[in-house]
Amino acid sequence: MIGLLAIVLLVVVAGARLRDGVKLRQQEVVLAKLAVPEAHAYYEVLRKRARQVRILRAVALLSIVALGYAYRRGIAGAPAPHGSNATALRTP
């Protein structure tokens, strides 16, 4: 399970880096075509977007770590012990 999680994380990171590279080239072309004041305003917009993307990626990474932690600790979907009240309540 941990190996699968690592592979998924690797694919997501590689895809994000490739997508970021393409977006960066596109934005450089747009910035080169604009006048200086317009380019500065556009650059500020791009900085805000980049900050939001970093925050969302950090949240996603923390979520993955939390899921891995919960899985390893047995918190996620651990069956109830035999003879507990939870088992008795389920049977009619």
FENDAWO-V205473 format. One record per pair of residues at least 12 apart in sequence whose ideal C-beta (glycine too) atoms are under 10 Angstrom apart, sorted by the first residue. I is the first residue (numbers start at 0). J is the second residue. Records with the same first field share a line. If there is no record, write none. Layout:
I=J ; J
This chain:
0=67 ; 70 ; 71
1=67 ; 70 ; 71
4=63 ; 64 ; 66 ; 67 ; 70
5=67
7=63
8=59 ; 60 ; 63 ; 64 ; 67
11=56 ; 59 ; 60 ; 63
12=56 ; 60
15=52 ; 56 ; 59
19=49 ; 52
22=45 ; 48 ; 49 ; 52
23=45 ; 49
26=41 ; 42 ; 44 ; 45 ; 48 ; 49
29=41 ; 45
30=42 ; 45
